[in-house]
Amino acid sequence: MRRFCSLLFLLTLALPGLAGNNPDDPSTWTPIRIRGKQYAPEFEDIAAWINSPALTMAQLQGKVVVVHFMAFG
Protein backbone atom coordinates (compact mmCIF):
# COMPACT_ATOMS: atom_id res chain seq x y z
CA MET A 1 0.00 0.00 0.00
CA ARG A 2 2.85 2.33 0.81
CA ARG A 3 4.43 1.75 -2.61
CA PHE A 4 1.13 2.43 -4.33
CA CYS A 5 0.70 5.74 -2.49
CA SER A 6 4.28 6.72 -3.32
CA LEU A 7 3.74 5.87 -6.99
CA LEU A 8 0.47 7.80 -7.06
CA PHE A 9 2.17 10.80 -5.48
CA LEU A 10 4.99 10.74 -8.03
CA LEU A 11 2.53 10.45 -10.90
CA THR A 12 0.59 13.49 -9.74
CA LEU A 13 3.84 15.45 -9.72
CA ALA A 14 4.99 14.18 -13.12
CA LEU A 15 1.77 14.31 -15.15
CA PRO A 16 1.48 18.10 -15.51
CA GLY A 17 5.07 18.24 -16.77
CA LEU A 18 4.45 15.44 -19.25
CA ALA A 19 1.35 17.12 -20.65
CA GLY A 20 3.51 19.91 -22.08
CA ASN A 21 1.04 22.76 -21.59
CA ASN A 22 2.46 24.85 -18.81
CA PRO A 23 -0.05 27.60 -17.93
CA ASP A 24 2.82 29.88 -16.86
CA ASP A 25 4.48 29.71 -20.28
CA PRO A 26 3.36 32.70 -22.44
CA SER A 27 4.14 30.82 -25.65
CA THR A 28 1.25 28.46 -24.90
CA TRP A 29 -1.31 31.19 -24.18
CA THR A 30 -4.19 31.67 -26.61
CA PRO A 31 -5.25 35.29 -27.17
CA ILE A 32 -8.91 36.10 -26.77
CA ARG A 33 -10.93 38.56 -28.83
CA ILE A 34 -13.22 41.01 -27.12
CA ARG A 35 -16.02 42.22 -29.36
CA GLY A 36 -16.36 45.93 -29.97
CA LYS A 37 -13.94 48.70 -29.20
CA GLN A 38 -12.37 48.80 -25.76
CA TYR A 39 -11.58 52.30 -24.57
CA ALA A 40 -9.05 53.03 -21.86
CA PRO A 41 -10.60 54.57 -18.76
CA GLU A 42 -9.69 58.10 -17.76
CA PHE A 43 -7.09 58.51 -15.03
CA GLU A 44 -8.71 59.07 -11.64
CA ASP A 45 -7.54 59.99 -8.15
CA ILE A 46 -4.08 61.16 -9.19
CA ALA A 47 -2.61 63.63 -6.70
CA ALA A 48 0.17 64.96 -8.94
CA TRP A 49 1.83 64.34 -12.28
CA ILE A 50 5.61 64.29 -12.61
CA ASN A 51 7.29 66.02 -15.60
CA SER A 52 4.03 66.97 -17.35
CA PRO A 53 0.73 68.66 -16.80
CA ALA A 54 -2.32 66.45 -16.20
CA LEU A 55 -3.30 64.66 -19.42
CA THR A 56 -6.51 63.08 -20.66
CA MET A 57 -6.99 59.97 -22.78
CA ALA A 58 -7.99 62.17 -25.73
CA GLN A 59 -4.61 63.93 -25.58
CA LEU A 60 -2.78 60.59 -25.48
CA GLN A 61 -4.66 58.95 -28.35
CA GLY A 62 -2.31 57.46 -30.93
CA LYS A 63 0.75 57.74 -28.69
CA VAL A 64 2.74 55.10 -26.85
CA VAL A 65 2.14 55.52 -23.12
CA VAL A 66 4.13 53.95 -20.27
CA VAL A 67 2.38 54.14 -16.92
CA HIS A 68 4.58 53.62 -13.88
CA PHE A 69 2.60 53.00 -10.71
CA MET A 70 4.31 53.75 -7.42
CA ALA A 71 2.97 53.00 -3.97
CA PHE A 72 4.21 54.40 -0.73
CA GLY A 73 3.18 53.10 2.62
VEXFIVEX-684231 format. One record per residue (C-alpha): residue number from 1; residue in three letters; chain; x, y, z. Coordinates in steps of 0.25 Angstrom, whole numbers. Example, Ala and Ser with C-alpha at 12.3 -4.5 7.8 and 13.67 -1.06 7.14 Angstrom:
REM residues 2
[1 'ALA' 'A' [49 -18 31]]
[2 'SER' 'A' [55 -4 29]]
This chain:
REM residues 73
[1 'MET' 'A' [0 0 0]]
[2 'ARG' 'A' [11 9 3]]
[3 'ARG' 'A' [18 7 -10]]
[4 'PHE' 'A' [5 10 -17]]
[5 'CYS' 'A' [3 23 -10]]
[6 'SER' 'A' [17 27 -13]]
[7 'LEU' 'A' [15 23 -28]]
[8 'LEU' 'A' [2 31 -28]]
[9 'PHE' 'A' [9 43 -22]]
[10 'LEU' 'A' [20 43 -32]]
[11 'LEU' 'A' [10 42 -44]]
[12 'THR' 'A' [2 54 -39]]
[13 'LEU' 'A' [15 62 -39]]
[14 'ALA' 'A' [20 57 -52]]
[15 'LEU' 'A' [7 57 -61]]
[16 'PRO' 'A' [6 72 -62]]
[17 'GLY' 'A' [20 73 -67]]
[18 'LEU' 'A' [18 62 -77]]
[19 'ALA' 'A' [5 68 -83]]
[20 'GLY' 'A' [14 80 -88]]
[21 'ASN' 'A' [4 91 -86]]
[22 'ASN' 'A' [10 99 -75]]
[23 'PRO' 'A' [0 110 -72]]
[24 'ASP' 'A' [11 120 -67]]
[25 'ASP' 'A' [18 119 -81]]
[26 'PRO' 'A' [13 131 -90]]
[27 'SER' 'A' [17 123 -103]]
[28 'THR' 'A' [5 114 -100]]
[29 'TRP' 'A' [-5 125 -97]]
[30 'THR' 'A' [-17 127 -106]]
[31 'PRO' 'A' [-21 141 -109]]
[32 'ILE' 'A' [-36 144 -107]]
[33 'ARG' 'A' [-44 154 -115]]
[34 'ILE' 'A' [-53 164 -108]]
[35 'ARG' 'A' [-64 169 -117]]
[36 'GLY' 'A' [-65 184 -120]]
[37 'LYS' 'A' [-56 195 -117]]
[38 'GLN' 'A' [-49 195 -103]]
[39 'TYR' 'A' [-46 209 -98]]
[40 'ALA' 'A' [-36 212 -87]]
[41 'PRO' 'A' [-42 218 -75]]
[42 'GLU' 'A' [-39 232 -71]]
[43 'PHE' 'A' [-28 234 -60]]
[44 'GLU' 'A' [-35 236 -47]]
[45 'ASP' 'A' [-30 240 -33]]
[46 'ILE' 'A' [-16 245 -37]]
[47 'ALA' 'A' [-10 255 -27]]
[48 'ALA' 'A' [1 260 -36]]
[49 'TRP' 'A' [7 257 -49]]
[50 'ILE' 'A' [22 257 -50]]
[51 'ASN' 'A' [29 264 -62]]
[52 'SER' 'A' [16 268 -69]]
[53 'PRO' 'A' [3 275 -67]]
[54 'ALA' 'A' [-9 266 -65]]
[55 'LEU' 'A' [-13 259 -78]]
[56 'THR' 'A' [-26 252 -83]]
[57 'MET' 'A' [-28 240 -91]]
[58 'ALA' 'A' [-32 249 -103]]
[59 'GLN' 'A' [-18 256 -102]]
[60 'LEU' 'A' [-11 242 -102]]
[61 'GLN' 'A' [-19 236 -113]]
[62 'GLY' 'A' [-9 230 -124]]
[63 'LYS' 'A' [3 231 -115]]
[64 'VAL' 'A' [11 220 -107]]
[65 'VAL' 'A' [9 222 -92]]
[66 'VAL' 'A' [17 216 -81]]
[67 'VAL' 'A' [10 217 -68]]
[68 'HIS' 'A' [18 214 -56]]
[69 'PHE' 'A' [10 212 -43]]
[70 'MET' 'A' [17 215 -30]]
[71 'ALA' 'A' [12 212 -16]]
[72 'PHE' 'A' [17 218 -3]]
[73 'GLY' 'A' [13 212 10]]
